[in-house]
Amino acid sequence: MTIHSVHDLHEDTISVDPAPCRLCGSPLNHMMIDLGMSPPCESFLLPELVDSAETFYPLRVMVCDQCWLVQLREYVDPREIFTEYAYFSSYSTSWVDHARRYAEMAVARFGLGGESLVVELASNDGYLLQHFAPFNIPVLGVEPAANVAEAAEARGVPTLVEFFGAEMATRMVSEGRAADLIVGNNVLAQVPDLNDFVAGIAILLKPEGVATLEFPHVGRLLAENQFDTIYHEHYSYFSLLTIEKMAARHGLRVIDVEELPTHGGSLRVFLARDGSDRDTSDAVTALRDRELAEGLDRVETYTAFDERARRTKRELLSFLIAAKDEGKTICGYGAPGKGNTLLNYCGIGRDFLDFTVDRNPYKHGRYTPGMHIPIRPVDAIMAARPDYILILPWNLRDEIVAQLSRTADWGPKIVVPIPHVEILETRGDSK
Ligand SMILES: [Zn+2]
């Protein structure tokens, strides 16, 4: 084989036989980014485990040159990750609001009523389906994590504790549970067998039913350098181009698409059966054209990403090294999953960050996976008065900067790592 680039060379040294694409089965010949080795990003460690061995998996992302699905191999078994889940959607008030507005929109737009059925895949603790109760619309959740499903049942949302796929959909239809509306919010990225999952949606939909799926948009990930949103729990990253190919494989088509600000920039796609009478919105053509203009149908658009991430790593480390050489103190803010990708990829341990803080009490007293940064309550920042605060959930930067400007009277500087390293003042004007 001819060596065209450092990416081709790198792949040669890793594997002779390229893995097949999760969606279309074509061989995966192009690496988008190699983030090195890291542990699963949600495995926050108890103190007694910090002195033990930890399992690291490759975090290497490939792109398919046929369907443009950006994907990770299934290094970590979904049954390990998703059967006992620490994340309860209802903890996030903004997410619950998002769900309520969605329910109101769906009821009006699709004319749902007492005879309809709304099914949510990965329904978590019922944060979304609960909003259909005021309209007396029957709902059914599907959620593999037993502990969060239990919370859903407790708030009156009937929930099946299973992984969704074609087999389960066939069974549901035979029981008279075909759906008028299927909702899948932030689940598609976490499905190892995409085709089985989408086949299930096609089976479960009534002839004029609609499915809506929300997922982070790979176009925003690329444009805004969001390499830290890549982690083992997310197997796939989608453009509209890919979603249209995925839908077509299963007798579905995209009838509408909306761009949402959630998770750094998400898409909400509306799918209907090929034979459905529903019209296709102009938004679909408009976004498809924009993706083509952004080069999302060209290998180079994806493979150039690796160098951008490396540059950010060098910038961030240069800043941190200079700050430590000057004797400055640095703390983190937040302990989100994406923080762990960033810390592990850049090799930022306690030699740089004294600790990080988080609002979630589950994480207090634990350590971040891999880099073992201690996680403390938010007040710890006020006691430590660090010179710099590195914001890990950069999507919340404005909220955090505003909060620190009010409360941090010693005037720490804020470091935002993504899309590029930026230093903000908490006093006076930000630069
Ligand atoms: Zn493919």
Residues whose N, C-alpha, C, O or C-beta is under 5 A from the ligand:
A	BS01	ZN	C21 L23 C24 G25 S26 C64 Q66 C67 W68 L69
